[in-house]
Amino acid sequence: MPTLKGQKPKPQVIQIRMGDVPFEVCAACKGEVFIQGVKWKKVSAIQSLIGKEEVATWPALICANANCQTVVGETPKAGSA
């Protein structure tokens, strides 16, 4: 849409009806509830930018099914769910 010189274009508004959006499900058990967790690794002093051992963390989603507990993005455990 053309605008007059000096005018900023109006932002386009997109409306999403969340009732029409399907829930994501666990690849292993098809569960729809997940728990937020944290994955972490120790980084050795040799690999660390500061020359000291560090801990690197990042968020993870874990299936809330007690018999599953698959971490989203990882291969499901054998025999889960």
Residue pairs with C-beta under 8 A, 6 or more apart in sequence:
1 9
3 9
23 32
24 32
25 31
25 32
26 32
26 34
26 63
26 65
26 68
26 70
26 72
26 81
27 70
27 76
28 63
28 68
28 70
28 76
28 77
28 80
28 81
29 63
29 65
29 67
29 68
29 70
29 80
29 81
30 81
31 63
31 64
31 65
31 68
31 81
33 63
33 64
33 65
34 61
34 62
34 63
34 64
34 72
35 61
35 62
35 63
35 64
36 59
36 60
36 61
36 62
37 59
37 60
37 61
37 62
37 71
38 57
38 58
38 59
38 60
39 57
39 58
39 59
39 60
39 71
40 55
40 56
40 57
40 58
41 55
41 56
42 53
42 54
42 55
42 56
43 53
43 54
43 55
43 56
44 53
45 51
45 52
45 53
48 54
60 71
60 72
60 73
61 71
61 72
62 69
62 70
62 71
62 72
63 69
63 70
63 71
63 72
65 81
67 80
67 81
68 76
68 80
68 81
69 77
69 80
70 76
70 77
70 80
70 81
